[in-house]
């Protein structure tokens, strides 16, 4: 449990730094957007290449993946139903779905898997599912939403191939499948730039917290409660149910898939929302509230399943 709490403490410290630099006006709103875009277009793709190149693609085909898919699918379907009922536009619906289903598997999931679960590889199925399926699909829909006219089907299908995050993901997976090691003169600069991704996301998020409306203000409370409730309750419950009753998982494996599904909304959802200017405050507040709730949720899950 120390790994879980340590991961949350690290995130809180860097977000706090963002709040501080926003408070002293070292970074203004334009600077915050620049940080977000730099993370989206430059640092995150570099990070994805280096991280995924060292992963084992075979690990994605596992019972952990199936349970994770069920959790994500349940969350997305419920958000879609809520969005249709309340008349949300496509872009806002996509961002809300990400808030409810896209977990912080990178800068929080990796330390949680390594230190709380004892095996960093346990988070690989979640990472690959999000990076290869959920993220490209969401970005394609957001591109369609931002397009001034109706996009031809060929452009819709090829849009993910022009997105920097998808390109970084695809390159990393191809290197892993081919078992190719990047030469050091290429790997080291990529790793150096990629190391900027998570801090840039967290600092930009902290600046947005300081300069924007306080969490819970500027966004409809019912929408915030809905997406956070789906994220922190429905997604882990669906993953647990699938693991326990459909896949006959138990013990450590069942605990792992449930705990990882209960991770908070990832910070890069805020980066995506900022990039496409859709439901930015909802993304910001969902990340904040789910992160606050994630530590108590982890303690409860550990007490019930350990």
C-alpha positions in Angstrom: 0.0 0.0 0.0 3.0 2.3 0.4 3.5 2.3 -3.3 0.0 3.5 -3.9 0.2 6.3 -1.4 3.7 7.2 -2.7 2.5 7.5 -6.2 -0.3 9.8 -5.2 2.1 11.9 -3.1 4.4 12.4 -6.1 1.5 13.5 -8.3 0.2 15.9 -5.7 3.7 17.5 -5.2 4.1 18.2 -8.9 0.5 19.5 -9.3 1.2 21.7 -6.3 4.3 23.1 -8.0 2.0 24.0 -11.0 -0.4 25.8 -8.6 2.5 27.7 -7.1 4.0 28.8 -10.5 0.5 29.9 -11.6 -0.1 31.8 -8.3 3.2 33.8 -8.6 2.4 34.4 -12.3 5.5 32.6 -13.5 3.2 30.8 -16.0 0.1 32.4 -17.3 -2.9 30.9 -19.2 -1.0 31.1 -22.5 2.0 29.4 -20.9 -0.2 26.7 -19.5 -1.6 26.0 -22.9 1.9 25.9 -24.4 2.9 23.4 -21.8 -0.1 21.2 -22.6 0.5 21.4 -26.4 4.2 20.6 -25.9 3.3 17.5 -23.9 0.8 16.5 -26.6 2.8 17.0 -29.7 6.4 16.4 -28.6 7.0 14.9 -25.2 4.3 12.3 -25.0 5.0 10.7 -28.4 8.7 10.4 -27.4 7.7 8.8 -24.1 5.4 6.3 -25.8 8.0 5.2 -28.2 10.6 4.5 -25.5 8.1 2.9 -23.0 6.3 0.6 -25.4 9.4 -0.4 -27.3 10.5 -2.2 -24.0 7.1 -3.8 -23.4 5.9 -7.4 -24.2 3.0 -7.2 -26.6 2.0 -10.8 -25.7 1.0 -9.6 -22.3 -2.0 -7.8 -23.8 -3.6 -11.1 -24.6 -4.5 -12.2 -21.1 -7.4 -12.5 -18.7 -6.3 -9.2 -17.2 -7.0 -7.6 -20.6 -10.4 -9.1 -20.9 -11.5 -7.9 -17.4 -10.0 -4.5 -18.2 -12.0 -4.3 -21.5 -15.2 -5.1 -19.7 -14.6 -2.3 -17.1 -13.8 0.2 -19.9 -16.7 -0.9 -22.0 -19.2 -0.6 -19.2 -18.0 2.9 -18.3 -18.1 4.1 -21.9 -21.5 2.7 -22.6 -23.1 4.3 -19.6 -21.5 7.7 -20.4 -22.8 7.4 -24.0 -26.3 6.8 -22.6 -26.0 9.8 -20.3 -24.7 12.0 -23.1 -27.5 11.1 -25.5 -30.1 11.7 -22.8 -28.7 15.1 -21.8 -27.9 16.2 -25.4 -24.1 16.6 -25.1 -22.2 17.3 -28.3 -19.8 14.7 -29.7 -16.6 16.3 -28.5 -17.9 16.7 -24.9 -19.2 13.2 -24.9 -15.8 11.8 -26.0 -14.0 13.8 -23.3 -16.5 12.6 -20.7 -16.0 9.0 -21.8 -12.3 9.4 -21.4 -12.8 10.9 -17.9 -14.8 7.8 -16.9 -12.7 5.1 -18.6 -9.1 6.3 -19.2 -7.1 5.5 -16.1 -3.8 7.0 -15.0 -1.9 3.8 -16.0 1.4 5.6 -16.7 2.8 7.8 -14.0 0.6 6.3 -11.3 -0.3 2.8 -12.6 3.3 1.9 -13.2 4.5 2.6 -9.6 1.3 1.1 -8.2 1.9 -2.1 -10.2 5.6 -2.2 -9.3 5.4 -1.4 -5.6 1.9 -2.3 -4.5 1.3 -5.3 -6.7 4.9 -6.4 -7.1 5.0 -6.6 -10.9 5.1 -3.6 -13.2 4.1 -5.8 -16.1 0.6 -6.1 -14.7 -0.2 -2.6 -16.0 0.9 -3.4 -19.5 -2.6 -4.7 -20.7 -4.2 -1.5 -19.5 -1.5 0.7 -21.1 -1.7 -1.0 -24.5 -5.5 -1.1 -24.5 -5.7 2.6 -23.9 -2.9 3.6 -26.2 -3.8 1.3 -29.1 -7.6 1.3 -29.0 -9.3 3.8 -26.7 -7.0 6.8 -27.4 -6.9 6.5 -31.2 -10.7 6.1 -31.4 -11.2 9.1 -29.1 -8.8 11.3 -31.1 -10.4 10.3 -34.4 -13.9 11.2 -33.0 -12.5 14.5 -31.7 -11.0 15.3 -35.1 -14.3 14.6 -36.7 -16.0 16.8 -34.2 -13.6 19.7 -34.9 -13.8 19.4 -38.7 -15.9 22.2 -40.2 -17.5 19.9 -42.8 -18.2 16.2 -43.1 -15.0 14.3 -43.5 -14.7 11.6 -46.2 -14.5 8.1 -44.8 -10.9 7.7 -46.0 -9.8 10.7 -44.0 -11.7 9.5 -40.9 -9.9 6.2 -41.1 -6.5 7.7 -41.7 -6.7 10.5 -39.1 -5.3 8.4 -36.3 -2.2 7.8 -38.4 -1.5 11.5 -38.4 -1.9 12.0 -34.7 1.4 12.3 -32.8 0.2 10.2 -29.9 -0.9 7.4 -32.1 2.3 7.6 -34.2 4.4 7.3 -31.0 2.3 4.4 -29.8 2.5 2.6 -33.2 6.2 3.1 -33.5 6.8 1.7 -30.0 4.7 -1.4 -30.5 6.3 -2.1 -33.8 9.7 -2.0 -32.2 8.5 -4.3 -29.4 7.0 -6.8 -31.8 10.1 -6.8 -34.0 12.3 -7.0 -30.9 14.4 -4.1 -32.2 16.4 -2.0 -29.8 16.8 1.7 -30.7 20.4 2.8 -31.2 21.6 4.8 -28.2 22.0 8.1 -30.2 18.3 7.8 -31.0 17.0 6.3 -27.8 18.7 8.7 -25.4 17.3 12.0 -26.9 13.8 10.4 -27.1 14.0 9.3 -23.5 15.2 12.8 -22.4 12.4 14.5 -24.2 9.9 11.9 -23.1 10.9 12.5 -19.5 9.3 15.9 -19.8 5.9 14.6 -20.7 4.5 13.7 -17.2 5.9 16.8 -15.4 4.6 19.1 -18.2 1.2 17.6 -17.9 1.1 17.8 -14.1 2.4 21.4 -14.0 0.0 22.6 -16.7 -2.8 20.9 -14.8 -1.7 22.7 -11.5 -1.6 26.1 -13.3 -5.1 25.4 -14.7 -6.4 24.7 -11.2 -4.9 28.0 -9.9 -6.0 30.2 -12.8 -9.3 28.7 -13.6 -12.5 28.4 -11.6 -12.2 26.3 -8.4 -12.9 22.6 -8.9 -16.7 22.1 -8.9 -17.3 25.6 -10.3 -17.7 26.3 -14.0 -18.9 22.8 -14.7 -22.3 21.2 -14.0 -22.2 19.3 -10.7 -24.4 16.6 -12.0 -22.1 15.9 -14.9 -19.0 15.9 -12.7 -20.7 13.5 -10.2 -21.8 11.2 -13.1 -18.4 10.8 -14.7 -16.5 10.5 -11.4 -19.1 8.0 -10.1 -18.8 5.9 -13.2 -15.0 6.1 -13.1 -14.5 5.2 -9.4 -17.4 2.8 -8.9 -18.7 1.3 -12.1 -15.4 0.7 -13.9 -13.7 -1.3 -11.1 -16.9 -3.1 -10.2 -17.4 -4.2 -13.8 -13.8 -5.3 -14.0 -14.1 -7.2 -10.7 -17.3 -8.9 -11.8 -15.9 -10.0 -15.1 -12.7 -11.3 -13.5 -14.5 -13.1 -10.7 -17.5 -14.6 -12.4 -16.6 -14.8 -16.1 -12.8 -15.5 -16.0 -12.6 -17.3 -12.6 -9.9 -15.0 -11.4 -9.1 -14.9 -7.7 -6.5 -13.8 -5.2 -3.7 -11.5 -6.4 -4.8 -11.4 -10.0 -8.4 -10.3 -9.1 -7.0 -7.7 -6.7 -4.7 -6.4 -9.4 -7.2 -5.9 -12.1 -9.7 -4.3 -9.7 -7.2 -1.9 -8.2 -5.8 -0.9 -11.6 -9.4 -0.2 -12.9 -9.9 2.0 -9.8 -7.0 4.3 -10.7 -8.0 8.0 -11.2 -8.6 9.7 -14.6 -5.3 10.2 -16.4 -3.8 13.7 -16.6 -3.4 13.4 -20.4 -7.2 13.5 -20.7 -6.9 17.2 -19.7 -4.2 17.6 -22.3 -6.5 16.1 -25.0 -9.4 18.3 -23.8 -7.3 21.4 -24.0 -5.9 20.5 -27.4 -9.5 20.1 -28.9 -11.1 22.7 -26.6 -13.9 20.4 -25.5 -15.1 19.9 -21.9 -11.8 21.3 -20.5 -13.2 22.1 -17.1 -15.0 18.8 -16.8 -11.7 17.0 -17.6 -9.8 19.1 -15.1 -12.3 18.6 -12.3 -12.8 14.9 -13.0 -9.0 14.3 -12.7 -8.9 16.3 -9.4 -11.9 14.6 -7.7 -11.0 11.1 -8.9 -7.4 11.5 -7.8 -8.5 12.6 -4.3 -10.9 9.6 -4.1 -8.4 7.1 -5.5 -6.3 6.6 -2.4 -9.3 5.8 -0.1 -10.7 3.6 -2.9 -7.4 1.7 -3.0 -7.5 1.2 0.7 -11.0 -0.2 0.6 -10.2 -2.5 -2.3 -7.2 -3.8 -0.5 -9.2 -4.4 2.7 -11.9 -6.3 0.8 -9.8 -8.4 -1.6 -6.4 -8.8 0.1 
